[in-house]
Amino acid sequence: MPNRLFVWCFSALICFPLPFFAQSVFDSLRVAHRAEVFFAFGKHNLDSTATATLDSFAGAWKANSNSYLVRITAHTDSVGSIVNNTALSQRRANAVRDALAQRGVPESQTRISYFGENLPVTENDTEEGRQRNRRATLELQTAIPMSPYFGKVTDKNTGEGIAATVHFSTRTRRDSVLTDSAGHFAVRLPKDSVVKTEVYAAGYFFESALKKILGTPEMLRRMQAEPLVIALPRAASGEKVAIKNFYFVGNEAILLKTSEPELPKVLKFMQVNPEIRIEIAGHINNPFKTPEQLEKWEWSLAVNRAKLVYDYLRRSGVAAERMTYKGYGNTEMLFPLPSATAEQQEQNRRVEIRVK
């Protein structure tokens, strides 16, 4: 049987009360329950195993019938013509829909799709594989309350909008969008979720933010009046930036677990800017000693914390000739006074990315 390729395309347009457009990255439906039924070759009849599955599925729907829709997708193996297999999958979808209707699930709450042989779950070169492909899948779907989330990415020095990639992640989802040429982005995210936003652009350092998305009318009005602005500093020669939220075990070159997610951000920065060469600079906090009074282990601590980042990037495929690392001890403390606050001391013991 010759291989067949069938491409299904779809698009969705979501409108925002905004002066610009961007596509939503997240589907607004959640699958709460899923089941499968299987068919004999060339048949659309439901056997005893299938009817038991439908009994259970209908029970799950009835428990939440006010909020759930049912989606049915039906399929065949690759034996026979495409036309006949498409028609057979339609009969299978209709059979499942009708059986659910007999169990109290109204057709108005049901959506069906049929794909013939075009979406197999496995190869069709064995009877076992063909049996797995002769199936109908059932999903209980409920809408996730969504809220708009929009803003602008700008050049930190000029305030002008720039093209960038904006990554969004919640506890269960992760995706990204491109801004328009003026730096605008707009998405719809699950209401009341905590969203981590990461932004990358060619020629710029990266930035991230953590925000809770509230779906109240007041929040929407506030976002429209004062859209989120994420400003990126230029990654030009001689410029530097400290890696944010980058903390170590005390007096050790051991990164805290909570800071490990910062390393992939540095890697992404190097990938987005493939021509950039950097120095990774390690610093410690010790306002009570002059640099000459530091012990050897203190200098080594600054070096090894920078080397930790270097080693990670090397393991991740960044060429050695693009990077060096160096420890600066306490020679470049941002807050050199003994009276520095705990927050200021944290900023002293930092690791920086410096563009050469």
Secondary structure, DSSP 8 states (H G I E B T S, - for coil): ----------------SSSS-----S-SEEEEEEEEEE--TT-----HHHHHHHHHHHHHHHHTTTTEEEEEEE---SSS-HHHHHHHHHHHHHHHHHHHHHTT--GGGEEEEE-TTSS-SS-SSSHHHHHHHSEEEEEEEEE--EEEEEEEEEETTT--B---EEEEE-SS-EEEEE--TTSEEEEEEETTEEEEEEEE-TTB--EEEEEEE---HHHHHHHHHS-EEEEE-B--TT-EEE-TT--BSTTSS-B-GGGTTHHHHHHHHHHHSTT--EEEEE----TTS-GGG--HHHHHHHHHHHHHHHHHHHHTT--GGGEEEEE-TTTT-SS-STT--HHHHHHHS-EEEEE-
